[in-house]
Amino acid sequence: MASPVTGLDFVGVPSTDWKRSRVFYVDTLGLRPDDTGDSEFWVGETCFGIYEPTTFGMEFAPQKTAHLALHVEDMAAARAEPSSFSARPSTRASATWRSSRIPTATP
């Protein structure tokens, strides 16, 4: 039987300061902001929603093993682009771009 799951709807990124996180993801990385949600932005067809767990009565806890791995088509061009973070290629064969400063859970 085929799975009823047809795709990824969104990814929730916990933060203690969603506005600062938005500046990083949108202004620094250049991800497309959502037209209707101030705390949402897009990576391709995937929506990333930044949320503050304390708003929902939960304690903020930085992720220790989860991470984001963002893909770029041209690693050389991406590295040549001035930015405020240092990028290093992953060990995967594809040009996945990881940075020790791209937090899964933004403090």
C-alpha positions, 0 to 999 in steps of 0.5 A: 500500500502506498503511503498517504504522505505526499511531501514535507509541509513545514519544518519548525525551528525553535528559537529564543528570539524569532526576529533575530533568527529571521534576520539570519535566515532571510537577510544573511542566507537570503532565504525567501520570506513568506508573504503572510507569516513574519516568522516563516521563510522558504527553502525551495518548496519547504516552509521553515517556521521559527517559533519560540517554545516559551510562547507555547508553555514549553522550555527552550532546549537547544538541539544537540544532534539535529541539524539543517543541511542546505543544498547549493548547486554551485559550491564555488560560487556560494563560497565566493559570495561574501557572507557573514558565516564560514561554510564548509562542504559536507563529506557527502558527494553532493554540494551540501553546504553546512556551517557551524554557525547555522543553528538548528535551534537559534539561541 
